[in-house]
Amino acid sequence: MPIKTLSDFKGKLLGGGARPNLFDVTITDCPFATTFDQDVFQFMCKAASLPPQNIANLDVPFRGRIFKVAGDRTIDNWSITIINDEDFRIREAFEQWTEGIASLDNNMGATNPNNYMSKAFVTQLGRGEKKQSTGPGGEERAKLYQYEFRDIWPVNVSNIDLSYDTSDTIEEFTVEFAVQTIIRRPDNQIVS
């Protein structure tokens, strides 16, 4: 049945719509890093994304026509943006992780994927009445949906721009991860 009125639309928009600024990011382990602190990271991770998932099409020629069939499914890289504080603890942790994968001195590093891969969770939080989670700062938030990113590792720790022209801002950087698998969980299956 098509929506005919604003009242119909209002009745279908559960919770007033999901908000992109209500989320938590958790990385379970930062291999090779001695400075990673999950509690600090949850405050400093200011942005994340849910990466595109793609299914390529395969063109099969048949008598002058092209028949399209589904190909392999892939996941684009996942990016997060992190606020840098003056002890550089979180940035250093990601640099240590990449150093453990491929050292700058001799290009040697971990060869067993189990030693350099980790997993992360992005949890969409709500403003509603299901009080399930205590987020950073102690406020109660409903957990609506969760994505688990399995077998991730950093492929890029971005630059931090420095300039005399920049004032009244805090440094930030992005980390881009390769992702092997994504598991989706509705609110009743969320991992704490």
LOMAR-396287 format. One record per residue: residue in three letters; y, x, z of N, C-alpha, C, O in turn. Coordinates in steps of 0.1 Angstrom, whole numbers, padded with zeros to 4 digits, always signed. Example, Ala and Ser with C-alpha at 12.3 -4.5 7.8 and 13.67 -1.06 7.14 Angstrom:
% LOMAR-396287
ALA-0057+0132+0078-0045+0123+0078-0033+0132+0078-0033+0142+0085SER-0022+0128+0071-0011+0137+0071+0000+0129+0079+0011+0134+0080
***
This chain:
% LOMAR-396287
MET-0012+0008+0000+0000+0000+0000+0012+0009+0000+0014+0017+0009PRO+0021+0007-0010+0033+0016-0010+0043+0012+0001+0044+0001+0006ILE+0050+0023+0005+0060+0021+0016+0072+0014+0009+0078+0018-0001LYS+0076+0003+0015+0087-0006+0009+0100-0004+0016+0111-0005+0010THR+0100-0001+0029+0112-0002+0037+0113+0011+0046+0103+0018+0048LEU+0125+0013+0051+0127+0024+0060+0118+0022+0073+0113+0032+0079SER+0117+0010+0078+0108+0007+0089+0094+0011+0087+0087+0016+0095ASP+0089+0008+0074+0075+0012+0071+0074+0027+0071+0064+0032+0077PHE+0084+0034+0066+0083+0049+0066+0083+0054+0080+0075+0063+0084LYS+0092+0049+0089+0093+0053+0103+0080+0051+0110+0076+0059+0118GLY+0072+0040+0107+0060+0038+0113+0049+0047+0109+0039+0049+0116LYS+0050+0053+0097+0040+0063+0092+0043+0077+0096+0034+0086+0096LEU+0055+0081+0100+0059+0094+0103+0056+0097+0118+0064+0096+0127LEU+0044+0102+0120+0039+0104+0134+0047+0115+0141+0049+0126+0135GLY+0051+0112+0153+0058+0122+0161+0071+0126+0156+0077+0135+0161GLY+0076+0119+0146+0089+0123+0140+0088+0134+0131+0098+0140+0126GLY+0075+0138+0127+0073+0149+0118+0070+0162+0125+0076+0164+0136ALA+0062+0170+0120+0059+0184+0126+0072+0192+0124+0078+0192+0113ARG+0075+0201+0133+0087+0209+0133+0083+0224+0131+0074+0229+0138PRO+0089+0230+0121+0086+0244+0118+0090+0254+0129+0085+0266+0128ASN+0098+0250+0138+0102+0260+0149+0093+0258+0161+0096+0265+0171LEU+0083+0250+0161+0074+0248+0173+0061+0254+0169+0052+0247+0164PHE+0059+0266+0172+0046+0273+0169+0044+0284+0179+0053+0289+0185ASP+0031+0289+0180+0027+0301+0187+0019+0309+0178+0011+0304+0170VAL+0021+0322+0179+0012+0332+0172+0005+0341+0182+0012+0346+0191THR-0008+0342+0181-0016+0350+0190-0024+0360+0181-0031+0355+0172ILE-0023+0373+0184-0032+0383+0177-0041+0387+0188-0037+0393+0198THR-0054+0386+0186-0064+0388+0197-0065+0403+0201-0067+0406+0212ASP-0063+0412+0191-0065+0426+0193-0057+0433+0182-0056+0429+0171CYS-0051+0444+0186-0044+0453+0177-0051+0466+0177-0047+0475+0185PRO-0061+0468+0169-0069+0480+0170-0061+0493+0169-0051+0493+0162PHE-0065+0503+0176-0059+0516+0177-0046+0516+0184-0041+0527+0187ALA-0041+0505+0188-0027+0504+0194-0029+0505+0209-0037+0498+0216THR-0021+0514+0215-0020+0515+0230-0008+0508+0236-0007+0507+0248THR+0001+0503+0227+0013+0497+0232+0014+0482+0230+0025+0476+0233PHE+0004+0476+0224+0005+0462+0221+0004+0453+0234-0005+0455+0242ASP+0013+0444+0235+0014+0435+0247+0015+0421+0241+0025+0417+0236GLN+0004+0413+0243+0004+0399+0237+0015+0391+0243+0021+0383+0235ASP+0018+0392+0256+0028+0384+0262+0042+0387+0256+0049+0377+0252VAL+0045+0399+0254+0058+0403+0247+0058+0399+0233+0068+0394+0228PHE+0046+0401+0226+0045+0397+0212+0048+0382+0210+0055+0378+0200GLN+0043+0373+0219+0045+0359+0217+0060+0355+0217+0064+0346+0211PHE+0068+0363+0225+0082+0360+0225+0089+0366+0213+0099+0360+0208MET+0085+0378+0209+0092+0385+0198+0088+0381+0184+0095+0383+0175CYS+0077+0374+0183+0073+0369+0169+0081+0356+0166+0079+0346+0172LYS+0091+0358+0158+0101+0348+0156+0098+0339+0144+0104+0328+0142ALA+0089+0344+0135+0086+0336+0123+0072+0339+0118+0067+0350+0120ALA+0065+0329+0112+0052+0331+0106+0051+0322+0095+0060+0313+0093SER+0041+0323+0088+0038+0314+0076+0024+0309+0076+0015+0315+0083LEU+0021+0299+0069+0008+0295+0066+0006+0298+0051+0012+0292+0043PRO-0002+0309+0048-0002+0314+0035-0009+0304+0025-0017+0296+0028PRO-0005+0305+0012-0011+0297+0002-0026+0300+0000-0030+0312+0002GLN-0033+0290-0003-0048+0292-0006-0049+0287-0021-0045+0276-0025ASN-0055+0296-0029-0056+0293-0043-0070+0292-0048-0079+0299-0043ILE-0072+0283-0058-0084+0283-0065-0081+0285-0080-0074+0277-0086ALA-0085+0296-0085-0082+0300-0099-0090+0291-0108-0101+0286-0105ASN-0085+0288-0120-0093+0281-0130-0098+0291-0140-0092+0301-0144LEU-0110+0288-0144-0117+0295-0155-0117+0288-0168-0120+0276-0168ASP-0112+0294-0178-0111+0287-0191-0124+0290-0199-0128+0302-0201VAL-0131+0279-0203-0143+0280-0210-0141+0275-0224-0139+0262-0225PRO-0141+0283-0234-0138+0278-0248-0150+0270-0253-0162+0274-0251PHE-0148+0259-0259-0158+0250-0265-0153+0244-0277-0144+0235-0277ARG-0157+0248-0289-0154+0242-0302-0139+0240-0304-0134+0229-0308GLY-0132+0251-0301-0117+0250-0303-0109+0244-0292-0097+0243-0293ARG-0116+0240-0282-0109+0234-0270-0112+0243-0258-0121+0251-0258ILE-0103+0241-0248-0105+0249-0235-0109+0239-0224-0102+0229-0222PHE-0121+0241-0218-0125+0233-0207-0123+0242-0194-0127+0253-0193LYS-0116+0236-0185-0112+0243-0173-0122+0239-0161-0125+0228-0159VAL-0127+0250-0155-0136+0248-0143-0130+0256-0131-0123+0266-0133ALA-0134+0252-0119-0129+0259-0107-0135+0273-0106-0147+0275-0108GLY-0127+0282-0103-0131+0296-0101-0132+0299-0086-0135+0291-0078ASP-0129+0312-0082-0130+0316-0068-0118+0312-0060-0107+0311-0066ARG-0119+0310-0048-0109+0307-0038-0103+0320-0032-0111+0328-0028THR-0090+0321-0032-0084+0333-0026-0073+0329-0016-0068+0317-0017ILE-0070+0338-0007-0059+0335+0003-0049+0346+0001-0052+0358+0001ASP-0036+0342-0001-0025+0352-0002-0023+0359+0012-0028+0354+0022ASN-0016+0370+0011-0013+0377+0024-0005+0368+0033+0003+0360+0029TRP-0007+0371+0046+0000+0364+0057+0011+0372+0062+0009+0384+0065SER+0023+0367+0064+0034+0375+0070+0040+0369+0083+0040+0357+0085ILE+0044+0378+0091+0051+0374+0104+0063+0382+0105+0064+0393+0100THR+0074+0377+0111+0086+0384+0114+0087+0386+0129+0085+0377+0137ILE+0091+0398+0133+0091+0402+0147+0105+0407+0150+0111+0415+0143ILE+0110+0403+0162+0123+0408+0167+0120+0422+0173+0110+0423+0181ASN+0128+0432+0170+0126+0445+0176+0134+0447+0188+0146+0445+0188ASP+0128+0451+0200+0136+0454+0211+0137+0469+0213+0132+0477+0205GLU+0144+0474+0223+0148+0488+0224+0136+0497+0228+0138+0509+0227ASP+0125+0492+0232+0114+0501+0235+0105+0502+0223+0095+0510+0223PHE+0107+0494+0212+0099+0495+0199+0084+0493+0202+0076+0498+0193ARG+0080+0487+0213+0066+0486+0217+0058+0479+0206+0047+0483+0203ILE+0063+0468+0201+0055+0460+0192+0054+0467+0178+0043+0467+0172ARG+0065+0472+0174+0065+0479+0161+0056+0491+0162+0048+0494+0153GLU+0056+0499+0173+0048+0510+0175+0033+0506+0174+0025+0513+0169ALA+0030+0494+0180+0016+0490+0180+0011+0488+0165+0000+0492+0162PHE+0019+0482+0157+0015+0479+0143+0015+0493+0135+0006+0494+0126GLU+0024+0502+0138+0023+0515+0132+0010+0523+0136+0004+0529+0128GLN+0006+0521+0149-0006+0528+0154-0018+0521+0147-0028+0528+0143TRP-0018+0508+0145-0029+0501+0138-0030+0507+0123-0041+0510+0119THR-0019+0508+0116-0020+0513+0102-0024+0528+0102-0031+0532+0093GLU-0020+0535+0112-0024+0550+0113-0039+0551+0116-0045+0560+0110GLY-0044+0542+0123-0059+0542+0126-0067+0539+0113-0078+0543+0112ILE-0061+0531+0104-0067+0528+0091-0066+0539+0082-0076+0543+0075ALA-0055+0545+0080-0052+0556+0071-0041+0565+0077-0030+0562+0076SER-0045+0577+0082-0036+0586+0088-0026+0591+0078-0030+0594+0067LEU-0014+0593+0082-0004+0599+0073-0006+0614+0071-0003+0619+0060ASP-0012+0620+0081-0015+0635+0080-0025+0638+0069-0024+0647+0061ASN-0037+0631+0070-0048+0635+0062-0055+0624+0054-0065+0626+0048ASN-0049+0612+0055-0054+0600+0049-0068+0596+0053-0075+0589+0046MET-0072+0601+0065-0085+0597+0070-0083+0586+0080-0072+0584+0085GLY-0093+0578+0083-0092+0567+0092-0105+0559+0093-0116+0564+0089ALA-0104+0548+0099-0116+0539+0101-0122+0535+0088-0115+0531+0079THR-0135+0536+0086-0142+0532+0074-0150+0519+0076-0154+0512+0067ASN-0153+0516+0089-0161+0504+0092-0151+0493+0094-0143+0493+0104PRO-0151+0482+0086-0142+0471+0088-0141+0465+0101-0131+0460+0106ASN-0153+0465+0109-0153+0460+0122-0143+0467+0132-0139+0462+0142ASN-0140+0480+0128-0132+0488+0137-0117+0486+0134-0109+0489+0143TYR-0113+0481+0123-0099+0479+0120-0094+0465+0118-0082+0462+0116MET-0104+0455+0117-0100+0442+0115-0098+0434+0128-0105+0438+0138SER-0090+0424+0128-0088+0416+0140-0087+0401+0136-0091+0398+0125LYS-0083+0393+0145-0081+0379+0142-0068+0374+0149-0064+0380+0159ALA-0062+0363+0143-0050+0358+0148-0051+0343+0148-0059+0337+0140PHE-0042+0336+0156-0042+0322+0156-0027+0318+0155-0018+0324+0161VAL-0025+0308+0146-0012+0301+0146-0014+0287+0150-0022+0280+0144THR-0007+0283+0161-0009+0270+0166+0004+0262+0165+0015+0266+0169GLN+0003+0251+0158+0015+0242+0156+0016+0234+0169+0007+0227+0173LEU+0028+0234+0175+0031+0227+0187+0039+0214+0184+0045+0213+0174GLY+0038+0205+0193+0045+0192+0191+0055+0189+0202+0056+0197+0212ARG+0062+0179+0200+0072+0174+0210+0067+0162+0217+0073+0156+0226GLY+0054+0158+0214+0049+0145+0219+0044+0146+0233+0047+0155+0241GLU+0036+0136+0236+0032+0133+0250+0019+0140+0254+0015+0140+0266LYS+0011+0146+0244-0002+0153+0248+0002+0166+0253+0003+0176+0246LYS+0003+0167+0267+0006+0180+0273-0006+0188+0275-0014+0186+0284GLN-0008+0199+0266-0020+0207+0267-0017+0221+0269-0026+0229+0273SER-0006+0226+0266-0003+0240+0266+0009+0244+0273+0019+0237+0272THR+0009+0255+0280+0021+0261+0286+0025+0273+0277+0018+0283+0277GLY+0036+0271+0270+0040+0282+0261+0049+0292+0268+0051+0291+0280PRO+0054+0302+0260+0063+0312+0266+0075+0305+0272+0081+0295+0267GLY+0078+0309+0284+0089+0302+0292+0084+0291+0301+0092+0286+0309GLY+0071+0288+0300+0065+0279+0309+0066+0264+0305+0061+0255+0313GLU+0072+0261+0294+0074+0247+0290+0060+0242+0285+0052+0249+0280GLU+0058+0229+0287+0046+0222+0283+0048+0218+0268+0058+0211+0265ARG+0038+0220+0260+0038+0216+0246+0025+0211+0242+0014+0216+0247ALA+0024+0201+0234+0012+0196+0229+0008+0205+0217+0016+0209+0209LYS-0005+0208+0217-0011+0216+0206-0016+0206+0195-0024+0197+0198LEU-0010+0206+0183-0013+0196+0173-0024+0201+0163-0033+0194+0160TYR-0023+0214+0159-0032+0219+0149-0032+0234+0150-0022+0240+0154GLN-0043+0240+0146-0044+0255+0147-0051+0261+0135-0060+0255+0129TYR-0046+0272+0131-0052+0280+0120-0057+0293+0126-0049+0300+0133GLU-0069+0297+0124-0075+0309+0128-0076+0318+0116-0083+0315+0106PHE-0069+0330+0116-0070+0340+0105-0080+0350+0109-0078+0358+0119ARG-0092+0351+0102-0102+0360+0106-0102+0372+0097-0098+0372+0085ASP-0106+0384+0102-0107+0396+0095-0094+0400+0089-0093+0401+0076ILE-0084+0401+0097-0070+0405+0092-0068+0420+0095-0073+0425+0104TRP-0059+0426+0087-0054+0439+0090-0041+0441+0083-0038+0435+0072PRO-0032+0449+0088-0019+0450+0082-0019+0458+0069-0025+0469+0069VAL-0013+0453+0059-0012+0460+0046+0003+0465+0044+0005+0473+0036ASN+0012+0460+0053+0026+0464+0051+0033+0462+0065+0033+0451+0070VAL+0040+0472+0070+0049+0471+0081+0063+0474+0075+0065+0485+0071SER+0071+0464+0074+0083+0465+0066+0094+0475+0072+0092+0480+0083ASN+0103+0478+0064+0114+0487+0068+0123+0479+0078+0123+0467+0079ILE+0131+0486+0086+0142+0480+0094+0155+0486+0088+0157+0498+0088ASP+0164+0478+0083+0176+0482+0077+0186+0486+0088+0188+0479+0098LEU+0192+0498+0086+0202+0503+0096+0215+0505+0088+0215+0510+0077SER+0226+0501+0094+0239+0502+0087+0250+0501+0097+0250+0493+0106TYR+0261+0509+0095+0273+0508+0103+0280+0494+0100+0287+0489+0109ASP+0277+0488+0088+0283+0476+0085+0277+0464+0092+0283+0453+0093THR+0265+0465+0098+0259+0454+0105+0262+0454+0120+0260+0464+0127SER+0267+0443+0124+0270+0441+0138+0266+0427+0143+0264+0419+0134ASP+0265+0425+0155+0262+0412+0161+0249+0407+0156+0248+0395+0152THR+0239+0415+0154+0226+0411+0150+0215+0420+0157+0218+0431+0162ILE+0203+0415+0158+0192+0422+0164+0183+0426+0152+0180+0419+0143GLU+0177+0438+0154+0168+0443+0144+0155+0434+0143+0151+0429+0154GLU+0150+0433+0131+0137+0426+0130+0130+0432+0118+0136+0439+0110PHE+0117+0430+0118+0108+0435+0107+0097+0426+0105+0094+0417+0113THR+0090+0427+0093+0079+0419+0090+0066+0427+0089+0067+0439+0086VAL+0055+0420+0092+0042+0427+0090+0034+0417+0081+0034+0405+0084GLU+0029+0423+0071+0021+0415+0061+0006+0419+0063+0003+0431+0064PHE-0002+0409+0064-0017+0411+0067-0025+0406+0055-0022+0395+0049ALA-0036+0413+0052-0046+0408+0043-0055+0398+0052-0057+0401+0064VAL-0059+0387+0046-0067+0377+0054-0080+0374+0046-0079+0372+0034GLN-0091+0375+0053-0104+0372+0047-0107+0357+0047-0112+0352+0037THR-0105+0351+0058-0109+0337+0060-0099+0330+0069-0093+0335+0078ILE-0098+0317+0066-0089+0308+0075-0098+0296+0079-0105+0290+0072ILE-0098+0294+0092-0105+0283+0099-0094+0273+0103-0084+0277+0110ARG-0095+0260+0100-0085+0250+0104-0091+0242+0115-0103+0238+0114ARG-0083+0239+0125-0088+0231+0136-0078+0220+0140-0066+0223+0142PRO-0082+0207+0141-0073+0197+0146-0072+0198+0161-0079+0206+0167ASP-0063+0190+0167-0060+0191+0181-0072+0191+0191-0072+0197+0201ASN-0082+0184+0187-0094+0183+0196-0104+0194+0195-0114+0195+0202GLN-0101+0204+0186-0110+0215+0184-0103+0229+0186-0108+0239+0183ILE-0091+0229+0192-0083+0241+0193-0089+0250+0203-0093+0247+0213VAL-0088+0263+0199-0093+0274+0208-0081+0279+0216-0070+0281+0211SER-0083+0280+0229-0072+0284+0238-0071+0299+0238-0062+0304+0245
***
